[in-house]
Amino acid sequence: MRPVSVTGMFEHAEEMKIDKEYRGEKGVQIITPFYTHIGPDGQPHAILVNRGWVPEDMKDLRKHYRTNVSGTIRGVLYRGDTGTKYEKPNSAELEAYSTVKPAECAMMMQLHNEEEASKMMLHIVDFEPDRRQLLPSVPSTEDLTQFKIAPERHQAYEFIWRSAAFAGILANTALWLYL
């Protein structure tokens, strides 16, 4: 994971809100195009930026509009959410989005550089823990590099492995007694 800095300007009118849970609370992730330069075709070109998470009850307050509209932002590049067969598909007609997919976001925002913008996104990260922003809530470097597991989840894994080991021993014993 290597930090990336990009200079440009946010376009809040084109942002998308993706329904996401964060630490057990419902909310949305804010995806905003960040225009970086004018392309050879004379049109503005953008990179998609995941600005962070906002609680459900505050998603329409637009507090993230108060942050700098233009300037330099820092984060890490990523390819969006990994898909599963159980995820709800995004629906442009209903404006219901549940997964962050750069290709779909670039198409919905009608970016002029859709092909390039659909490959990667920038996820803003707080690299300075003493100057954390409140909303939208973005991960710190510690959040991205340290894997945390709840004690209850750890106990559940332990139970599964102990049960599997016991079942294996029981099956081997039965096999040896039967032969």
C-alpha positions as CSV (number, residue, x, y, z in Angstrom):
1,M,0.0,0.0,0.0
2,R,1.6,3.2,-1.2
3,P,0.2,6.7,-0.7
4,V,-0.8,8.6,-3.7
5,S,-1.3,12.4,-4.0
6,V,-3.6,14.0,-6.6
7,T,-4.3,17.6,-7.3
8,G,-7.6,18.8,-8.8
9,M,-11.1,19.8,-8.0
10,F,-14.2,17.9,-6.6
11,E,-17.5,18.0,-8.5
12,H,-20.1,17.5,-5.7
13,A,-23.1,17.7,-8.2
14,E,-22.0,14.3,-9.6
15,E,-21.4,12.4,-6.4
16,M,-23.0,9.0,-5.6
17,K,-24.0,7.6,-2.3
18,I,-23.4,3.9,-1.8
19,D,-25.3,2.2,1.1
20,K,-22.8,0.7,3.5
21,E,-22.6,-0.4,7.1
22,Y,-19.6,0.7,9.1
23,R,-19.0,-0.7,12.6
24,G,-22.6,-2.0,12.7
25,E,-24.2,1.4,11.8
26,K,-26.0,2.1,8.5
27,G,-24.8,4.9,6.4
28,V,-23.4,5.8,2.9
29,Q,-20.0,6.0,1.3
30,I,-19.5,9.2,-0.7
31,I,-18.0,8.7,-4.2
32,T,-17.1,11.9,-5.9
33,P,-15.4,12.7,-9.2
34,F,-12.1,14.6,-8.8
35,Y,-11.2,16.5,-12.0
36,T,-7.4,16.5,-12.4
37,H,-6.8,17.8,-15.9
38,I,-8.1,18.6,-19.4
39,G,-7.6,15.8,-21.8
40,P,-6.5,15.9,-25.4
41,D,-10.2,15.9,-26.4
42,G,-10.6,19.3,-24.6
43,Q,-12.9,17.7,-21.9
44,P,-12.2,17.6,-18.2
45,H,-10.8,14.2,-17.0
46,A,-11.5,12.8,-13.5
47,I,-10.5,10.1,-11.1
48,L,-13.2,8.6,-8.8
49,V,-12.6,9.3,-5.1
50,N,-14.1,7.4,-2.2
51,R,-14.4,10.3,0.3
52,G,-15.5,8.2,3.2
53,W,-18.5,7.1,5.2
54,V,-21.4,9.2,6.6
55,P,-24.1,7.9,9.0
56,E,-27.6,7.4,7.5
57,D,-29.2,10.3,9.5
58,M,-26.5,12.7,8.3
59,K,-26.2,11.7,4.6
60,D,-28.3,14.6,3.3
61,L,-26.6,17.4,5.4
62,R,-23.7,17.7,2.9
63,K,-21.2,18.5,5.6
64,H,-18.5,17.1,3.3
65,Y,-19.1,20.0,1.0
66,R,-17.4,22.3,3.5
67,T,-14.0,20.6,3.0
68,N,-11.7,22.0,0.3
69,V,-13.3,21.8,-3.1
70,S,-10.0,22.0,-4.8
71,G,-6.4,21.2,-3.8
72,T,-4.3,18.1,-3.2
73,I,-5.8,14.9,-1.7
74,R,-4.0,11.8,-0.4
75,G,-5.1,8.3,-0.3
76,V,-4.5,4.8,-1.7
77,L,-5.6,3.3,-5.1
78,Y,-8.0,0.4,-5.0
79,R,-10.3,-1.4,-7.4
80,G,-13.6,-1.0,-5.5
81,D,-15.5,-3.6,-3.6
82,T,-14.9,-7.3,-4.2
83,G,-18.0,-8.8,-5.5
84,T,-19.9,-11.8,-4.0
85,K,-22.8,-13.8,-5.4
86,Y,-24.9,-12.6,-2.5
87,E,-24.6,-8.8,-3.1
88,K,-27.5,-6.7,-4.2
89,P,-26.9,-5.3,-7.7
90,N,-26.7,-1.6,-8.2
91,S,-29.8,0.0,-9.7
92,A,-29.4,3.3,-11.5
93,E,-33.2,3.5,-12.2
94,L,-34.0,3.4,-8.4
95,E,-30.8,5.2,-7.4
96,A,-30.0,2.3,-5.1
97,Y,-26.3,1.5,-4.9
98,S,-24.9,-1.1,-2.5
99,T,-21.4,-1.8,-3.9
100,V,-18.5,0.4,-5.0
101,K,-17.6,-0.5,-8.5
102,P,-15.5,2.0,-10.5
103,A,-16.8,0.9,-13.9
104,E,-20.4,1.5,-12.8
105,C,-19.7,4.7,-11.0
106,A,-17.8,6.2,-14.0
107,M,-20.7,5.2,-16.3
108,M,-23.4,6.7,-14.0
109,M,-21.4,9.9,-13.6
110,Q,-20.9,10.1,-17.4
111,L,-17.2,10.9,-17.1
112,H,-15.5,11.8,-20.4
113,N,-12.6,9.5,-19.5
114,E,-14.9,6.6,-18.5
115,E,-12.5,3.9,-19.7
116,E,-9.6,5.2,-17.6
117,A,-11.7,6.1,-14.6
118,S,-13.4,2.7,-14.5
119,K,-10.2,0.9,-13.6
120,M,-9.1,2.4,-10.3
121,M,-10.4,4.7,-7.5
122,L,-8.6,6.7,-4.9
123,H,-9.7,6.0,-1.3
124,I,-8.9,9.0,0.9
125,V,-6.9,8.0,4.0
126,D,-6.0,10.0,7.1
127,F,-2.2,9.9,7.2
128,E,-2.1,12.4,10.1
129,P,-3.9,11.0,13.1
130,D,-3.7,14.3,15.0
131,R,-5.7,16.0,12.3
132,R,-8.6,13.6,11.6
133,Q,-11.6,14.8,9.8
134,L,-15.0,13.9,11.3
135,L,-17.3,13.6,8.3
136,P,-17.0,11.8,6.1
137,S,-15.2,9.3,8.2
138,V,-12.2,8.0,6.4
139,P,-9.9,5.2,7.5
140,S,-6.5,5.8,9.1
141,T,-3.3,4.0,8.1
142,E,-3.8,1.8,11.2
143,D,-7.3,0.8,10.1
144,L,-5.9,-0.4,6.8
145,T,-2.8,-2.2,8.1
146,Q,-4.0,-4.0,11.3
147,F,-6.4,-6.9,11.1
148,K,-8.7,-6.9,14.1
149,I,-11.0,-9.8,15.1
150,A,-13.6,-9.7,17.9
151,P,-13.2,-12.2,20.7
152,E,-16.7,-13.7,19.9
153,R,-15.6,-14.3,16.3
154,H,-12.4,-15.9,17.5
155,Q,-14.3,-18.2,19.8
156,A,-16.6,-19.2,16.9
157,Y,-13.6,-20.1,14.7
158,E,-12.1,-22.1,17.6
159,F,-15.3,-24.0,18.0
160,I,-15.5,-24.9,14.3
161,W,-11.9,-26.2,14.3
162,R,-12.2,-28.1,17.5
163,S,-15.4,-29.7,16.2
164,A,-13.8,-30.6,12.9
165,A,-10.8,-32.1,14.7
166,F,-13.1,-34.1,17.0
167,A,-15.2,-35.3,14.1
168,G,-12.0,-36.4,12.3
169,I,-10.7,-38.3,15.3
170,L,-14.1,-39.9,15.8
171,A,-14.3,-41.0,12.1
172,N,-10.7,-42.4,12.2
173,T,-11.5,-44.4,15.4
174,A,-14.7,-45.8,13.9
175,L,-12.8,-46.7,10.7
176,W,-10.1,-48.5,12.7
177,L,-12.6,-50.4,14.9
178,Y,-14.7,-51.4,11.9
179,L,-11.7,-52.8,9.9
